[in-house]
Amino acid sequence: MKTAIYYFSGTGNSLALAKELAKELGESEIYQISKIMKMVKGTDKKFSPSAERIVIVTPVYVSGLPNIVADFAGRIRIGEGKKAYAIATYGGMAGKVLLMLDEIMKKEGPGLSAGFLVRMPGNCITLYSASSKSKQDELFRIAKLKIKDIAKQIAEGVD
C-alpha cells in the first residue's frame, strides 16, 4: 500500500523520523511541506494525494503546530477509503498539537485516523541548553524503536 509522508523540519528531527518511517513502511514517498507551500503561496489551492495512506510529520512549536503545517493541513483533502496519520516530535511538552491538526483537517473532510508523539532532543536552545550527548543518543535510540511500532500500527490500519 502506497504511503505519502509529508514533513516539516527545522532541525532535522522530523525529517529523520520521516525517513525512518518510509524505510519501515516501504512503498513510501517523502514530500517536504515547505516546498509544497511555496508552490501554492498566494492561492487557495487544495490537493488530494493519490496514496492510500497519508502521514504528516511535524515538530511541536510552543505546544502547538508550526503555522506552515497548519496551513498545509487546511489544504489537504483525504479521499474516500484513505487514512491520515500524524507524528509530532517534541522536546518538552507536546501540548494539543495532534488535536489541533485533527480539527483543522476535519473542517473540510475526515481528520486523523490516529496520531503519535515521539520525544526527541529539545531544540530551543534560547530557552534551555542542549541535552548531553548521551541523553540525545538515548532519545534517538528510543525514537527509532517507537517508529518501528508506529509503522506497524499504520501498516495495520489503526484507527
Secondary structure, DSSP 8 states (H G I E B T S, - for coil): --EEEEE--SSSHHHHHHHHHHHHH-SEEEEEHHHHHHHHTTS---B--SSSEEEEEEE-BTTB--HHHHHHHHHB---TT-EEEEEEEESS--TTHHHHHHHHHHTTS---SEEEEEE-----TTTS----HHHHHHHHHHHHHHHHHHHHHHHTT--
